[in-house]
Amino acid sequence: MPLRLNPRKLLLSKWTAVQPRNKEKHFIVTRLLLPEDPAQPITEVELEAVYSRRSQVIAWQTLTDATLWRQGWQ
């Protein structure tokens, strides 16, 4: 069963990378990237690595892929 997420409730949620790189395993959603047209859905979020503070922008749907991400810190 695929993970169901509401993109508007992702802010400050915690995620664990299934295959960590550069000691970056734990992440927090620090920002929702809102579309210019408020009627359009959110498509991207900003993730920040807890270890390095490096940020990256990803499509929020990527977080539903269990081969890449686990919800929470594990």
mmCIF file of the N, C-alpha and C atoms, coordinates in Angstrom:
data_MODEL
# 
_entry.id   MODEL 
# 
loop_
_atom_site.group_PDB 
_atom_site.id 
_atom_site.type_symbol 
_atom_site.label_atom_id 
_atom_site.label_alt_id 
_atom_site.label_comp_id 
_atom_site.label_asym_id 
_atom_site.label_entity_id 
_atom_site.label_seq_id 
_atom_site.pdbx_PDB_ins_code 
_atom_site.Cartn_x 
_atom_site.Cartn_y 
_atom_site.Cartn_z 
_atom_site.occupancy 
_atom_site.B_iso_or_equiv 
_atom_site.pdbx_formal_charge 
_atom_site.auth_seq_id 
_atom_site.auth_comp_id 
_atom_site.auth_asym_id 
_atom_site.auth_atom_id 
_atom_site.pdbx_PDB_model_num 
ATOM 1   N N  . MET A 1 1  ? 0.842  -1.186 0.000  1.00 0.00 ? 1  MET A N  1 
ATOM 2   C CA . MET A 1 1  ? 0.000  0.000  0.000  1.00 0.00 ? 1  MET A CA 1 
ATOM 3   C C  . MET A 1 1  ? 0.882  1.243  0.000  1.00 0.00 ? 1  MET A C  1 
ATOM 4   N N  . PRO A 1 2  ? 0.725  2.130  -0.974 1.00 0.00 ? 2  PRO A N  1 
ATOM 5   C CA . PRO A 1 2  ? 1.572  3.323  -1.036 1.00 0.00 ? 2  PRO A CA 1 
ATOM 6   C C  . PRO A 1 2  ? 1.245  4.300  0.099  1.00 0.00 ? 2  PRO A C  1 
ATOM 7   N N  . LEU A 1 3  ? 2.256  5.034  0.505  1.00 0.00 ? 3  LEU A N  1 
ATOM 8   C CA . LEU A 1 3  ? 2.107  6.033  1.547  1.00 0.00 ? 3  LEU A CA 1 
ATOM 9   C C  . LEU A 1 3  ? 1.271  7.188  1.016  1.00 0.00 ? 3  LEU A C  1 
ATOM 10  N N  . ARG A 1 4  ? 0.245  7.573  1.766  1.00 0.00 ? 4  ARG A N  1 
ATOM 11  C CA . ARG A 1 4  ? -0.600 8.695  1.362  1.00 0.00 ? 4  ARG A CA 1 
ATOM 12  C C  . ARG A 1 4  ? -0.200 9.915  2.174  1.00 0.00 ? 4  ARG A C  1 
ATOM 13  N N  . LEU A 1 5  ? 0.079  11.004 1.476  1.00 0.00 ? 5  LEU A N  1 
ATOM 14  C CA . LEU A 1 5  ? 0.512  12.235 2.134  1.00 0.00 ? 5  LEU A CA 1 
ATOM 15  C C  . LEU A 1 5  ? -0.312 13.412 1.646  1.00 0.00 ? 5  LEU A C  1 
ATOM 16  N N  . ASN A 1 6  ? -0.530 14.363 2.544  1.00 0.00 ? 6  ASN A N  1 
ATOM 17  C CA . ASN A 1 6  ? -1.126 15.634 2.165  1.00 0.00 ? 6  ASN A CA 1 
ATOM 18  C C  . ASN A 1 6  ? 0.022  16.632 2.109  1.00 0.00 ? 6  ASN A C  1 
ATOM 19  N N  . PRO A 1 7  ? 0.330  17.190 0.933  1.00 0.00 ? 7  PRO A N  1 
ATOM 20  C CA . PRO A 1 7  ? 1.502  18.072 0.829  1.00 0.00 ? 7  PRO A CA 1 
ATOM 21  C C  . PRO A 1 7  ? 1.432  19.287 1.748  1.00 0.00 ? 7  PRO A C  1 
ATOM 22  N N  . ARG A 1 8  ? 0.246  19.754 2.078  1.00 0.00 ? 8  ARG A N  1 
ATOM 23  C CA . ARG A 1 8  ? 0.122  20.930 2.952  1.00 0.00 ? 8  ARG A CA 1 
ATOM 24  C C  . ARG A 1 8  ? 0.461  20.604 4.410  1.00 0.00 ? 8  ARG A C  1 
ATOM 25  N N  . LYS A 1 9  ? 0.543  19.330 4.756  1.00 0.00 ? 9  LYS A N  1 
ATOM 26  C CA . LYS A 1 9  ? 0.855  18.939 6.133  1.00 0.00 ? 9  LYS A CA 1 
ATOM 27  C C  . LYS A 1 9  ? 2.282  18.414 6.277  1.00 0.00 ? 9  LYS A C  1 
ATOM 28  N N  . LEU A 1 10 ? 3.102  18.590 5.260  1.00 0.00 ? 10 LEU A N  1 
ATOM 29  C CA . LEU A 1 10 ? 4.470  18.074 5.289  1.00 0.00 ? 10 LEU A CA 1 
ATOM 30  C C  . LEU A 1 10 ? 5.456  18.967 6.032  1.00 0.00 ? 10 LEU A C  1 
ATOM 31  N N  . LEU A 1 11 ? 5.124  20.241 6.217  1.00 0.00 ? 11 LEU A N  1 
ATOM 32  C CA . LEU A 1 11 ? 6.059  21.169 6.840  1.00 0.00 ? 11 LEU A CA 1 
ATOM 33  C C  . LEU A 1 11 ? 6.516  20.643 8.202  1.00 0.00 ? 11 LEU A C  1 
ATOM 34  N N  . LEU A 1 12 ? 7.825  20.618 8.413  1.00 0.00 ? 12 LEU A N  1 
ATOM 35  C CA . LEU A 1 12 ? 8.507  20.151 9.618  1.00 0.00 ? 12 LEU A CA 1 
ATOM 36  C C  . LEU A 1 12 ? 8.389  18.644 9.850  1.00 0.00 ? 12 LEU A C  1 
ATOM 37  N N  . SER A 1 13 ? 7.931  17.907 8.843  1.00 0.00 ? 13 SER A N  1 
ATOM 38  C CA . SER A 1 13 ? 7.905  16.450 8.980  1.00 0.00 ? 13 SER A CA 1 
ATOM 39  C C  . SER A 1 13 ? 9.332  15.902 8.849  1.00 0.00 ? 13 SER A C  1 
ATOM 40  N N  . LYS A 1 14 ? 9.563  14.729 9.449  1.00 0.00 ? 14 LYS A N  1 
ATOM 41  C CA . LYS A 1 14 ? 10.895 14.125 9.503  1.00 0.00 ? 14 LYS A CA 1 
ATOM 42  C C  . LYS A 1 14 ? 10.947 12.922 8.574  1.00 0.00 ? 14 LYS A C  1 
ATOM 43  N N  . TRP A 1 15 ? 12.107 12.759 7.911  1.00 0.00 ? 15 TRP A N  1 
ATOM 44  C CA . TRP A 1 15 ? 12.289 11.688 6.929  1.00 0.00 ? 15 TRP A CA 1 
ATOM 45  C C  . TRP A 1 15 ? 13.664 11.066 7.062  1.00 0.00 ? 15 TRP A C  1 
ATOM 46  N N  . THR A 1 16 ? 13.740 9.780  6.760  1.00 0.00 ? 16 THR A N  1 
ATOM 47  C CA . THR A 1 16 ? 15.002 9.046  6.767  1.00 0.00 ? 16 THR A CA 1 
ATOM 48  C C  . THR A 1 16 ? 15.280 8.550  5.361  1.00 0.00 ? 16 THR A C  1 
ATOM 49  N N  . ALA A 1 17 ? 16.472 8.844  4.861  1.00 0.00 ? 17 ALA A N  1 
ATOM 50  C CA . ALA A 1 17 ? 16.883 8.352  3.547  1.00 0.00 ? 17 ALA A CA 1 
ATOM 51  C C  . ALA A 1 17 ? 17.189 6.861  3.658  1.00 0.00 ? 17 ALA A C  1 
ATOM 52  N N  . VAL A 1 18 ? 16.669 6.067  2.735  1.00 0.00 ? 18 VAL A N  1 
ATOM 53  C CA . VAL A 1 18 ? 16.921 4.620  2.738  1.00 0.00 ? 18 VAL A CA 1 
ATOM 54  C C  . VAL A 1 18 ? 18.386 4.341  2.432  1.00 0.00 ? 18 VAL A C  1 
ATOM 55  N N  . GLN A 1 19 ? 18.964 5.117  1.519  1.00 0.00 ? 19 GLN A N  1 
ATOM 56  C CA . GLN A 1 19 ? 20.378 4.964  1.161  1.00 0.00 ? 19 GLN A CA 1 
ATOM 57  C C  . GLN A 1 19 ? 21.096 6.292  1.419  1.00 0.00 ? 19 GLN A C  1 
ATOM 58  N N  . PRO A 1 20 ? 21.557 6.512  2.658  1.00 0.00 ? 20 PRO A N  1 
ATOM 59  C CA . PRO A 1 20 ? 22.212 7.777  3.008  1.00 0.00 ? 20 PRO A CA 1 
ATOM 60  C C  . PRO A 1 20 ? 23.470 8.028  2.180  1.00 0.00 ? 20 PRO A C  1 
ATOM 61  N N  . ARG A 1 21 ? 23.717 9.290  1.898  1.00 0.00 ? 21 ARG A N  1 
ATOM 62  C CA . ARG A 1 21 ? 24.940 9.714  1.204  1.00 0.00 ? 21 ARG A CA 1 
ATOM 63  C C  . ARG A 1 21 ? 25.584 10.843 1.989  1.00 0.00 ? 21 ARG A C  1 
ATOM 64  N N  . ASN A 1 22 ? 26.904 10.837 2.069  1.00 0.00 ? 22 ASN A N  1 
ATOM 65  C CA . ASN A 1 22 ? 27.664 11.880 2.773  1.00 0.00 ? 22 ASN A CA 1 
ATOM 66  C C  . ASN A 1 22 ? 27.187 12.062 4.213  1.00 0.00 ? 22 ASN A C  1 
ATOM 67  N N  . LYS A 1 23 ? 26.892 10.959 4.892  1.00 0.00 ? 23 LYS A N  1 
ATOM 68  C CA . LYS A 1 23 ? 26.418 10.962 6.280  1.00 0.00 ? 23 LYS A CA 1 
ATOM 69  C C  . LYS A 1 23 ? 25.075 11.663 6.438  1.00 0.00 ? 23 LYS A C  1 
ATOM 70  N N  . GLU A 1 24 ? 24.391 11.939 5.335  1.00 0.00 ? 24 GLU A N  1 
ATOM 71  C CA . GLU A 1 24 ? 23.078 12.584 5.393  1.00 0.00 ? 24 GLU A CA 1 
ATOM 72  C C  . GLU A 1 24 ? 22.000 11.502 5.358  1.00 0.00 ? 24 GLU A C  1 
ATOM 73  N N  . LYS A 1 25 ? 21.422 11.260 6.519  1.00 0.00 ? 25 LYS A N  1 
ATOM 74  C CA . LYS A 1 25 ? 20.411 10.215 6.649  1.00 0.00 ? 25 LYS A CA 1 
ATOM 75  C C  . LYS A 1 25 ? 19.064 10.799 7.075  1.00 0.00 ? 25 LYS A C  1 
ATOM 76  N N  . HIS A 1 26 ? 19.099 11.745 7.998  1.00 0.00 ? 26 HIS A N  1 
ATOM 77  C CA . HIS A 1 26 ? 17.877 12.326 8.540  1.00 0.00 ? 26 HIS A CA 1 
ATOM 78  C C  . HIS A 1 26 ? 17.622 13.713 7.945  1.00 0.00 ? 26 HIS A C  1 
ATOM 79  N N  . PHE A 1 27 ? 16.367 13.947 7.593  1.00 0.00 ? 27 PHE A N  1 
ATOM 80  C CA . PHE A 1 27 ? 15.971 15.192 6.925  1.00 0.00 ? 27 PHE A CA 1 
ATOM 81  C C  . PHE A 1 27 ? 14.698 15.746 7.538  1.00 0.00 ? 27 PHE A C  1 
ATOM 82  N N  . ILE A 1 28 ? 14.526 17.062 7.404  1.00 0.00 ? 28 ILE A N  1 
ATOM 83  C CA . ILE A 1 28 ? 13.306 17.752 7.830  1.00 0.00 ? 28 ILE A CA 1 
ATOM 84  C C  . ILE A 1 28 ? 12.799 18.574 6.645  1.00 0.00 ? 28 ILE A C  1 
ATOM 85  N N  . VAL A 1 29 ? 11.486 18.557 6.435  1.00 0.00 ? 29 VAL A N  1 
ATOM 86  C CA . VAL A 1 29 ? 10.882 19.428 5.419  1.00 0.00 ? 29 VAL A CA 1 
ATOM 87  C C  . VAL A 1 29 ? 10.837 20.833 6.034  1.00 0.00 ? 29 VAL A C  1 
ATOM 88  N N  . THR A 1 30 ? 11.615 21.758 5.473  1.00 0.00 ? 30 THR A N  1 
ATOM 89  C CA . THR A 1 30 ? 11.718 23.103 6.044  1.00 0.00 ? 30 THR A CA 1 
ATOM 90  C C  . THR A 1 30 ? 10.865 24.134 5.329  1.00 0.00 ? 30 THR A C  1 
ATOM 91  N N  . ARG A 1 31 ? 10.395 23.783 4.113  1.00 0.00 ? 31 ARG A N  1 
ATOM 92  C CA . ARG A 1 31 ? 9.608  24.777 3.370  1.00 0.00 ? 31 ARG A CA 1 
ATOM 93  C C  . ARG A 1 31 ? 8.736  24.080 2.338  1.00 0.00 ? 31 ARG A C  1 
ATOM 94  N N  . LEU A 1 32 ? 7.523  24.588 2.175  1.00 0.00 ? 32 LEU A N  1 
ATOM 95  C CA . LEU A 1 32 ? 6.647  24.160 1.090  1.00 0.00 ? 32 LEU A CA 1 
ATOM 96  C C  . LEU A 1 32 ? 6.777  25.210 -0.003 1.00 0.00 ? 32 LEU A C  1 
ATOM 97  N N  . LEU A 1 33 ? 7.065  24.801 -1.209 1.00 0.00 ? 33 LEU A N  1 
ATOM 98  C CA . LEU A 1 33 ? 7.206  25.752 -2.304 1.00 0.00 ? 33 LEU A CA 1 
ATOM 99  C C  . LEU A 1 33 ? 5.835  25.930 -2.944 1.00 0.00 ? 33 LEU A C  1 
ATOM 100 N N  . LEU A 1 34 ? 5.215  27.057 -2.633 1.00 0.00 ? 34 LEU A N  1 
ATOM 101 C CA . LEU A 1 34 ? 3.859  27.321 -3.094 1.00 0.00 ? 34 LEU A CA 1 
ATOM 102 C C  . LEU A 1 34 ? 3.862  27.823 -4.526 1.00 0.00 ? 34 LEU A C  1 
ATOM 103 N N  . PRO A 1 35 ? 2.913  27.357 -5.329 1.00 0.00 ? 35 PRO A N  1 
ATOM 104 C CA . PRO A 1 35 ? 2.833  27.834 -6.714 1.00 0.00 ? 35 PRO A CA 1 
ATOM 105 C C  . PRO A 1 35 ? 2.369  29.291 -6.751 1.00 0.00 ? 35 PRO A C  1 
ATOM 106 N N  . GLU A 1 36 ? 2.678  29.983 -7.844 1.00 0.00 ? 36 GLU A N  1 
ATOM 107 C CA . GLU A 1 36 ? 2.251  31.381 -7.980 1.00 0.00 ? 36 GLU A CA 1 
ATOM 108 C C  . GLU A 1 36 ? 0.735  31.492 -7.966 1.00 0.00 ? 36 GLU A C  1 
ATOM 109 N N  . ASP A 1 37 ? 0.061  30.534 -8.575 1.00 0.00 ? 37 ASP A N  1 
ATOM 110 C CA . ASP A 1 37 ? -1.393 30.506 -8.598 1.00 0.00 ? 37 ASP A CA 1 
ATOM 111 C C  . ASP A 1 37 ? -1.866 29.670 -7.405 1.00 0.00 ? 37 ASP A C  1 
ATOM 112 N N  . PRO A 1 38 ? -2.504 30.294 -6.404 1.00 0.00 ? 38 PRO A N  1 
ATOM 113 C CA . PRO A 1 38 ? -2.928 29.553 -5.207 1.00 0.00 ? 38 PRO A CA 1 
ATOM 114 C C  . PRO A 1 38 ? -3.901 28.407 -5.500 1.00 0.00 ? 38 PRO A C  1 
ATOM 115 N N  . ALA A 1 39 ? -4.532 28.434 -6.647 1.00 0.00 ? 39 ALA A N  1 
ATOM 116 C CA . ALA A 1 39 ? -5.466 27.364 -7.006 1.00 0.00 ? 39 ALA A CA 1 
ATOM 117 C C  . ALA A 1 39 ? -4.728 26.096 -7.440 1.00 0.00 ? 39 ALA A C  1 
ATOM 118 N N  . GLN A 1 40 ? -3.441 26.213 -7.754 1.00 0.00 ? 40 GLN A N  1 
ATOM 119 C CA . GLN A 1 40 ? -2.649 25.066 -8.193 1.00 0.00 ? 40 GLN A CA 1 
ATOM 120 C C  . GLN A 1 40 ? -2.118 24.310 -6.980 1.00 0.00 ? 40 GLN A C  1 
ATOM 121 N N  . PRO A 1 41 ? -1.919 23.003 -7.112 1.00 0.00 ? 41 PRO A N  1 
ATOM 122 C CA . PRO A 1 41 ? -1.414 22.221 -5.980 1.00 0.00 ? 41 PRO A CA 1 
ATOM 123 C C  . PRO A 1 41 ? 0.078  22.442 -5.736 1.00 0.00 ? 41 PRO A C  1 
ATOM 124 N N  . ILE A 1 42 ? 0.503  22.161 -4.528 1.00 0.00 ? 42 ILE A N  1 
ATOM 125 C CA . ILE A 1 42 ? 1.926  22.191 -4.170 1.00 0.00 ? 42 ILE A CA 1 
ATOM 126 C C  . ILE A 1 42 ? 2.600  21.031 -4.890 1.00 0.00 ? 42 ILE A C  1 
ATOM 127 N N  . THR A 1 43 ? 3.751  21.303 -5.521 1.00 0.00 ? 43 THR A N  1 
ATOM 128 C CA . THR A 1 43 ? 4.457  20.233 -6.224 1.00 0.00 ? 43 THR A CA 1 
ATOM 129 C C  . THR A 1 43 ? 5.832  19.949 -5.631 1.00 0.00 ? 43 THR A C  1 
ATOM 130 N N  . GLU A 1 44 ? 6.402  20.931 -4.896 1.00 0.00 ? 44 GLU A N  1 
ATOM 131 C CA . GLU A 1 44 ? 7.769  20.750 -4.398 1.00 0.00 ? 44 GLU A CA 1 
ATOM 132 C C  . GLU A 1 44 ? 7.890  21.175 -2.933 1.00 0.00 ? 44 GLU A C  1 
ATOM 133 N N  . VAL A 1 45 ? 8.860  20.546 -2.264 1.00 0.00 ? 45 VAL A N  1 
ATOM 134 C CA . VAL A 1 45 ? 9.199  20.907 -0.882 1.00 0.00 ? 45 VAL A CA 1 
ATOM 135 C C  . VAL A 1 45 ? 10.714 21.031 -0.780 1.00 0.00 ? 45 VAL A C  1 
ATOM 136 N N  . GLU A 1 46 ? 11.161 21.735 0.248  1.00 0.00 ? 46 GLU A N  1 
ATOM 137 C CA . GLU A 1 46 ? 12.592 21.846 0.519  1.00 0.00 ? 46 GLU A CA 1 
ATOM 138 C C  . GLU A 1 46 ? 12.918 20.952 1.716  1.00 0.00 ? 46 GLU A C  1 
ATOM 139 N N  . LEU A 1 47 ? 13.901 20.075 1.519  1.00 0.00 ? 47 LEU A N  1 
ATOM 140 C CA . LEU A 1 47 ? 14.384 19.182 2.581  1.00 0.00 ? 47 LEU A CA 1 
ATOM 141 C C  . LEU A 1 47 ? 15.732 19.682 3.064  1.00 0.00 ? 47 LEU A C  1 
ATOM 142 N N  . GLU A 1 48 ? 15.928 19.641 4.377  1.00 0.00 ? 48 GLU A N  1 
ATOM 143 C CA . GLU A 1 48 ? 17.226 20.015 4.934  1.00 0.00 ? 48 GLU A CA 1 
ATOM 144 C C  . GLU A 1 48 ? 17.801 18.829 5.689  1.00 0.00 ? 48 GLU A C  1 
ATOM 145 N N  . ALA A 1 49 ? 19.055 18.510 5.388  1.00 0.00 ? 49 ALA A N  1 
ATOM 146 C CA . ALA A 1 49 ? 19.752 17.434 6.088  1.00 0.00 ? 49 ALA A CA 1 
ATOM 147 C C  . ALA A 1 49 ? 20.094 17.898 7.497  1.00 0.00 ? 49 ALA A C  1 
ATOM 148 N N  . VAL A 1 50 ? 19.792 17.078 8.491  1.00 0.00 ? 50 VAL A N  1 
ATOM 149 C CA . VAL A 1 50 ? 20.053 17.429 9.881  1.00 0.00 ? 50 VAL A CA 1 
ATOM 150 C C  . VAL A 1 50 ? 21.558 17.515 10.137 1.00 0.00 ? 50 VAL A C  1 
ATOM 151 N N  . TYR A 1 51 ? 22.324 16.598 9.576  1.00 0.00 ? 51 TYR A N  1 
ATOM 152 C CA . TYR A 1 51 ? 23.765 16.529 9.816  1.00 0.00 ? 51 TYR A CA 1 
ATOM 153 C C  . TYR A 1 51 ? 24.523 17.708 9.217  1.00 0.00 ? 51 TYR A C  1 
ATOM 154 N N  . SER A 1 52 ? 24.252 18.011 7.949  1.00 0.00 ? 52 SER A N  1 
ATOM 155 C CA . SER A 1 52 ? 25.062 19.009 7.243  1.00 0.00 ? 52 SER A CA 1 
ATOM 156 C C  . SER A 1 52 ? 24.354 20.343 7.015  1.00 0.00 ? 52 SER A C  1 
ATOM 157 N N  . ARG A 1 53 ? 23.045 20.380 7.248  1.00 0.00 ? 53 ARG A N  1 
ATOM 158 C CA . ARG A 1 53 ? 22.224 21.567 6.974  1.00 0.00 ? 53 ARG A CA 1 
ATOM 159 C C  . ARG A 1 53 ? 22.093 21.875 5.481  1.00 0.00 ? 53 ARG A C  1 
ATOM 160 N N  . ARG A 1 54 ? 22.536 20.947 4.629  1.00 0.00 ? 54 ARG A N  1 
ATOM 161 C CA . ARG A 1 54 ? 22.395 21.135 3.186  1.00 0.00 ? 54 ARG A CA 1 
ATOM 162 C C  . ARG A 1 54 ? 20.920 21.005 2.818  1.00 0.00 ? 54 ARG A C  1 
ATOM 163 N N  . SER A 1 55 ? 20.450 21.910 1.961  1.00 0.00 ? 55 SER A N  1 
ATOM 164 C CA . SER A 1 55 ? 19.055 21.889 1.525  1.00 0.00 ? 55 SER A CA 1 
ATOM 165 C C  . SER A 1 55 ? 18.963 21.422 0.086  1.00 0.00 ? 55 SER A C  1 
ATOM 166 N N  . GLN A 1 56 ? 17.835 20.777 -0.200 1.00 0.00 ? 56 GLN A N  1 
ATOM 167 C CA . GLN A 1 56 ? 17.550 20.373 -1.577 1.00 0.00 ? 56 GLN A CA 1 
ATOM 168 C C  . GLN A 1 56 ? 16.051 20.484 -1.806 1.00 0.00 ? 56 GLN A C  1 
ATOM 169 N N  . VAL A 1 57 ? 15.682 20.794 -3.035 1.00 0.00 ? 57 VAL A N  1 
ATOM 170 C CA . VAL A 1 57 ? 14.273 20.887 -3.412 1.00 0.00 ? 57 VAL A CA 1 
ATOM 171 C C  . VAL A 1 57 ? 13.925 19.618 -4.171 1.00 0.00 ? 57 VAL A C  1 
ATOM 172 N N  . ILE A 1 58 ? 12.827 18.981 -3.747 1.00 0.00 ? 58 ILE A N  1 
ATOM 173 C CA . ILE A 1 58 ? 12.382 17.765 -4.418 1.00 0.00 ? 58 ILE A CA 1 
ATOM 174 C C  . ILE A 1 58 ? 10.874 17.834 -4.639 1.00 0.00 ? 58 ILE A C  1 
ATOM 175 N N  . ALA A 1 59 ? 10.389 17.042 -5.570 1.00 0.00 ? 59 ALA A N  1 
ATOM 176 C CA . ALA A 1 59 ? 8.950  16.881 -5.740 1.00 0.00 ? 59 ALA A CA 1 
ATOM 177 C C  . ALA A 1 59 ? 8.429  16.135 -4.512 1.00 0.00 ? 59 ALA A C  1 
ATOM 178 N N  . TRP A 1 60 ? 7.397  16.627 -3.874 1.00 0.00 ? 60 TRP A N  1 
ATOM 179 C CA . TRP A 1 60 ? 6.939  16.014 -2.623 1.00 0.00 ? 60 TRP A CA 1 
ATOM 180 C C  . TRP A 1 60 ? 6.504  14.567 -2.826 1.00 0.00 ? 60 TRP A C  1 
ATOM 181 N N  . GLN A 1 61 ? 6.051  14.215 -4.039 1.00 0.00 ? 61 GLN A N  1 
ATOM 182 C CA . GLN A 1 61 ? 5.614  12.847 -4.307 1.00 0.00 ? 61 GLN A CA 1 
ATOM 183 C C  . GLN A 1 61 ? 6.758  11.846 -4.158 1.00 0.00 ? 61 GLN A C  1 
ATOM 184 N N  . THR A 1 62 ? 7.998  12.312 -4.288 1.00 0.00 ? 62 THR A N  1 
ATOM 185 C CA . THR A 1 62 ? 9.170  11.455 -4.122 1.00 0.00 ? 62 THR A CA 1 
ATOM 186 C C  . THR A 1 62 ? 9.184  10.823 -2.727 1.00 0.00 ? 62 THR A C  1 
ATOM 187 N N  . LEU A 1 63 ? 8.643  11.531 -1.744 1.00 0.00 ? 63 LEU A N  1 
ATOM 188 C CA . LEU A 1 63 ? 8.637  11.027 -0.366 1.00 0.00 ? 63 LEU A CA 1 
ATOM 189 C C  . LEU A 1 63 ? 7.750  9.796  -0.201 1.00 0.00 ? 63 LEU A C  1 
ATOM 190 N N  . THR A 1 64 ? 6.871  9.536  -1.149 1.00 0.00 ? 64 THR A N  1 
ATOM 191 C CA . THR A 1 64 ? 6.002  8.351  -1.063 1.00 0.00 ? 64 THR A CA 1 
ATOM 192 C C  . THR A 1 64 ? 6.695  7.094  -1.586 1.00 0.00 ? 64 THR A C  1 
ATOM 193 N N  . ASP A 1 65 ? 7.900  7.236  -2.148 1.00 0.00 ? 65 ASP A N  1 
ATOM 194 C CA . ASP A 1 65 ? 8.647  6.103  -2.688 1.00 0.00 ? 65 ASP A CA 1 
ATOM 195 C C  . ASP A 1 65 ? 9.416  5.413  -1.559 1.00 0.00 ? 65 ASP A C  1 
ATOM 196 N N  . ALA A 1 66 ? 8.938  4.245  -1.144 1.00 0.00 ? 66 ALA A N  1 
ATOM 197 C CA . ALA A 1 66 ? 9.533  3.521  -0.015 1.00 0.00 ? 66 ALA A CA 1 
ATOM 198 C C  . ALA A 1 66 ? 10.941 3.015  -0.304 1.00 0.00 ? 66 ALA A C  1 
ATOM 199 N N  . THR A 1 67 ? 11.352 3.009  -1.571 1.00 0.00 ? 67 THR A N  1 
ATOM 200 C CA . THR A 1 67 ? 12.724 2.608  -1.875 1.00 0.00 ? 67 THR A CA 1 
ATOM 201 C C  . THR A 1 67 ? 13.705 3.751  -1.626 1.00 0.00 ? 67 THR A C  1 
ATOM 202 N N  . LEU A 1 68 ? 13.195 4.974  -1.439 1.00 0.00 ? 68 LEU A N  1 
ATOM 203 C CA . LEU A 1 68 ? 14.035 6.138  -1.221 1.00 0.00 ? 68 LEU A CA 1 
ATOM 204 C C  . LEU A 1 68 ? 13.901 6.735  0.177  1.00 0.00 ? 68 LEU A C  1 
ATOM 205 N N  . TRP A 1 69 ? 12.672 6.766  0.714  1.00 0.00 ? 69 TRP A N  1 
ATOM 206 C CA . TRP A 1 69 ? 12.390 7.478  1.957  1.00 0.00 ? 69 TRP A CA 1 
ATOM 207 C C  . TRP A 1 69 ? 11.535 6.663  2.904  1.00 0.00 ? 69 TRP A C  1 
ATOM 208 N N  . ARG A 1 70 ? 11.760 6.873  4.216  1.00 0.00 ? 70 ARG A N  1 
ATOM 209 C CA . ARG A 1 70 ? 10.927 6.341  5.286  1.00 0.00 ? 70 ARG A CA 1 
ATOM 210 C C  . ARG A 1 70 ? 10.455 7.530  6.115  1.00 0.00 ? 70 ARG A C  1 
ATOM 211 N N  . GLN A 1 71 ? 9.184  7.526  6.480  1.00 0.00 ? 71 GLN A N  1 
ATOM 212 C CA . GLN A 1 71 ? 8.671  8.622  7.294  1.00 0.00 ? 71 GLN A CA 1 
ATOM 213 C C  . GLN A 1 71 ? 9.177  8.477  8.716  1.00 0.00 ? 71 GLN A C  1 
ATOM 214 N N  . GLY A 1 72 ? 9.583  9.586  9.323  1.00 0.00 ? 72 GLY A N  1 
ATOM 215 C CA . GLY A 1 72 ? 10.151 9.597  10.667 1.00 0.00 ? 72 GLY A CA 1 
ATOM 216 C C  . GLY A 1 72 ? 11.645 9.368  10.624 1.00 0.00 ? 72 GLY A C  1 
ATOM 217 N N  . TRP A 1 73 ? 12.266 9.380  11.797 1.00 0.00 ? 73 TRP A N  1 
ATOM 218 C CA . TRP A 1 73 ? 13.707 9.134  11.897 1.00 0.00 ? 73 TRP A CA 1 
ATOM 219 C C  . TRP A 1 73 ? 13.909 7.729  12.407 1.00 0.00 ? 73 TRP A C  1 
ATOM 220 N N  . GLN A 1 74 ? 14.601 6.942  11.618 1.00 0.00 ? 74 GLN A N  1 
ATOM 221 C CA . GLN A 1 74 ? 14.797 5.540  11.967 1.00 0.00 ? 74 GLN A CA 1 
ATOM 222 C C  . GLN A 1 74 ? 16.253 5.186  12.014 1.00 0.00 ? 74 GLN A C  1 
# 
